[in-house]
Amino acid sequence: MENTLIKPVNRGCLNRNQIKYIVIIAMLIDHIAWGFVDAVNPFLGACMHLIGRLTGPTMAYFVGEGYSYTKDVGRYQKRLALFALISWPAYVYFESGSLVFYFENGHFMINPVQSVIFTLFLGLSAIRIWESPKMKKPVKIVCIILLCMLSCIGDWAIMDVLGCLFVHIYRNRPKAKWTAFTLTFFIPNALLMIFVGFHSAWFQAGVLFVPLMLGFLYNGQCGSKAKIHKWFFYLFYPVHLVVLGLLKWMILR
């Protein structure tokens, strides 16, 4: 399949690197709220979570877009797999204060919960399956459904798998891309607001800011190709979870 990417109109003022740093800060704010703010000030925590809704969809967008311009997709996929593995114990510790492997009542247990990097890895895997010339379309669809099911143990489950995929599939059809991308993230979060209650889940509507941010501020350019920009998120993600986890479970409690 042709692996081209139509660049968006250069009307934005931020390149990919700059937007990545913005959403990394948003993620940090979100995790600080989950760890320390919610129990003290639920409204402030919800406001911080609203900001944090920028991160998962934006990273999915860049993975979906990245398939078309990366020089080695296989290496990109392996990098996501490696850092998903590295981030697994850090994410589990931050979330629950426990280790990935532990004993409970004499039984060996494994905590399967995974971070957003795992879900992004599945999203890139879905794109590779879709582009495989060896599979028939019905088989591809079944495999992608299985990846979505597997993603349920990860952060931004299903959404970051389909978000990556739709950005790639509709890369040359902007209206279809933005429609599919927006609905992929908004529908699950709208259902969450309905069933959990708008009063406690209203911040989930923050996902709607992502297509606005990317559509109007992103100029389609990469920015500096210095390696620090490539590796910062991968390194920052597990490190900040460990630091926040230590503060949450060992120092402040």
C-alpha positions in Angstrom: 0.0 0.0 0.0 1.1 3.6 -0.7 2.5 5.0 2.5 2.2 8.7 1.7 1.2 11.4 4.1 -0.4 14.7 3.1 1.0 17.5 5.2 -1.5 19.8 6.8 -1.7 23.4 5.8 1.1 25.3 7.5 -1.2 27.5 9.5 -0.2 26.4 13.0 2.4 27.9 15.2 3.6 24.7 17.0 5.6 21.8 15.7 5.4 18.2 16.8 8.2 18.5 19.4 6.6 21.5 21.0 3.2 19.9 21.2 4.7 16.8 22.7 6.3 18.8 25.5 2.9 20.5 26.1 1.1 17.2 26.5 3.9 15.7 28.6 3.4 18.6 31.1 -0.4 17.9 30.9 0.3 14.3 31.7 2.4 15.3 34.7 -0.3 17.6 36.0 -2.9 14.8 35.5 -0.8 12.2 37.4 -0.1 14.7 40.2 -3.9 15.1 40.6 -4.5 11.3 40.7 -1.8 10.9 43.3 -2.2 13.8 45.6 -5.0 16.3 44.8 -8.2 14.4 44.3 -8.6 13.4 47.9 -7.9 16.9 49.2 -9.7 19.1 46.5 -11.8 17.1 44.1 -12.7 20.1 42.0 -9.1 21.2 41.5 -8.2 17.5 40.8 -10.9 17.4 38.1 -9.6 20.6 36.5 -6.1 19.1 36.4 -7.6 15.9 34.8 -9.2 18.1 32.2 -5.8 19.3 31.2 -4.5 15.7 31.3 -7.0 14.6 28.7 -4.8 16.2 26.1 -2.1 13.5 26.4 -3.5 10.1 25.4 -5.2 11.2 22.2 -2.3 13.5 21.1 0.2 10.7 21.4 -2.1 8.3 19.5 -2.3 10.9 16.7 1.4 11.2 16.5 1.9 7.4 16.4 -0.7 7.1 13.6 1.0 9.9 11.7 4.5 8.6 12.6 3.9 5.3 10.7 4.1 7.2 7.4 7.3 9.2 8.0 9.4 6.8 10.2 12.4 5.3 8.5 12.1 1.9 10.2 8.6 1.0 11.4 9.9 -2.3 12.9 12.4 -0.5 15.0 9.7 2.0 16.1 7.5 -0.8 17.2 10.3 -2.5 19.1 11.1 0.8 20.9 7.4 1.1 22.0 7.4 -2.5 23.2 10.6 -2.1 25.1 9.4 1.1 26.9 6.0 -0.5 27.5 7.8 -3.3 29.4 10.1 -0.8 31.3 7.1 1.3 32.2 4.9 -1.6 33.4 6.4 -1.9 36.9 6.5 1.9 37.3 2.9 2.3 36.3 1.7 -0.5 38.6 3.7 0.9 41.5 2.3 4.4 41.0 -1.3 3.1 40.6 -1.4 0.6 43.5 1.9 0.8 45.5 2.6 -2.9 44.7 5.0 -4.8 42.5 4.1 -6.5 39.2 4.8 -9.9 40.7 3.8 -10.6 44.3 2.5 -13.3 46.6 -1.0 -13.1 48.2 -2.3 -15.8 50.5 0.4 -18.1 49.4 -0.4 -17.6 45.7 1.9 -16.1 43.0 0.1 -13.2 41.5 0.8 -10.9 38.4 -0.7 -7.4 38.1 -1.4 -7.2 34.3 -2.3 -3.5 34.3 -0.4 -1.6 31.6 0.5 2.0 30.8 -0.4 4.1 27.8 2.8 3.1 26.0 1.5 -0.4 25.9 -1.7 0.8 24.3 0.2 2.9 21.8 2.3 -0.2 20.9 -0.9 -2.0 20.1 -2.1 0.9 18.0 1.1 0.8 15.9 0.7 -3.0 15.7 -2.9 -2.4 14.4 -1.5 -0.2 11.6 1.1 -2.8 10.6 -1.6 -5.5 10.5 -3.8 -3.2 8.4 -0.9 -2.6 6.0 0.1 -6.3 5.7 -0.1 -7.6 2.2 -0.3 -11.2 3.5 -3.6 -10.9 5.3 -7.1 -10.6 3.9 -9.3 -7.8 5.1 -11.6 -9.9 7.3 -8.5 -11.4 9.0 -7.1 -8.0 9.6 -10.4 -6.8 11.2 -10.5 -9.8 13.5 -6.8 -9.2 14.6 -7.5 -5.5 15.3 -10.6 -6.5 17.4 -8.3 -8.8 19.4 -5.8 -6.0 19.9 -8.6 -3.8 21.1 -9.6 -6.5 23.6 -6.0 -6.9 24.7 -5.8 -3.1 25.2 -8.4 -3.3 28.0 -5.5 -3.9 30.4 -3.9 -0.7 29.3 -4.4 3.0 29.8 -6.6 4.7 27.2 -7.9 1.2 26.3 -9.3 0.7 22.8 -9.2 4.5 22.1 -5.5 4.7 21.5 -5.6 1.6 19.3 -8.3 2.8 17.0 -7.1 6.4 17.3 -3.7 5.5 15.9 -5.3 3.3 13.2 -7.9 5.9 12.0 -5.3 8.7 11.8 -3.3 6.4 9.4 -6.2 5.0 7.4 -7.7 8.4 6.7 -4.4 10.3 6.5 -5.2 11.6 3.0 -8.8 12.4 3.9 -8.8 15.2 6.5 -12.5 15.4 7.2 -12.8 11.6 7.6 -9.7 11.6 9.8 -10.8 14.3 12.2 -14.3 12.8 12.4 -13.1 9.3 13.1 -10.4 10.5 15.5 -12.8 12.8 17.5 -15.5 10.2 17.8 -13.1 7.5 18.8 -12.2 9.5 21.9 -15.4 11.4 22.6 -17.9 8.5 22.5 -16.4 6.3 25.2 -15.8 9.4 27.4 -19.3 10.7 26.8 -20.7 7.3 27.9 -18.5 7.4 30.9 -19.9 10.8 31.8 -23.4 9.5 31.4 -23.0 6.3 33.4 -20.6 7.5 36.1 -22.2 10.9 36.4 -21.4 14.2 34.8 -20.7 15.8 38.2 -17.7 13.4 38.8 -16.6 12.7 35.2 -17.1 16.0 33.4 -13.3 16.4 32.9 -13.4 13.6 30.3 -14.8 16.1 27.9 -11.3 17.5 27.7 -10.6 15.0 24.9 -12.5 17.5 22.6 -9.6 20.0 23.0 -7.2 17.6 21.2 -8.6 17.9 17.6 -8.9 21.7 18.2 -5.3 21.9 19.4 -3.9 19.8 16.6 -6.2 21.2 13.9 -5.4 24.8 14.6 -2.0 24.9 16.3 0.0 22.0 14.8 1.9 23.1 11.7 2.8 19.6 10.5 6.5 20.1 11.0 8.7 17.9 13.2 10.9 20.5 14.7 14.5 19.9 15.8 15.8 16.4 15.1 18.0 16.4 18.1 17.9 13.0 19.8 16.7 14.5 23.1 13.3 15.2 21.5 13.0 11.6 20.3 13.9 10.0 23.6 12.6 12.4 26.2 9.0 11.1 26.5 10.2 7.5 26.6 12.6 8.2 29.5 10.4 10.8 31.3 7.4 8.5 31.4 8.7 5.7 33.7 11.0 8.0 35.7 8.2 10.4 36.6 5.9 7.5 37.6 8.6 6.1 39.9 9.2 9.5 41.5 5.5 10.2 42.0 5.0 6.7 43.2 7.7 7.0 45.9 6.2 10.3 47.0 2.7 8.9 47.1 3.3 5.5 48.8 6.5 5.9 50.9 7.0 9.5 51.8 3.7 11.3 52.0 1.6 8.5 53.4 
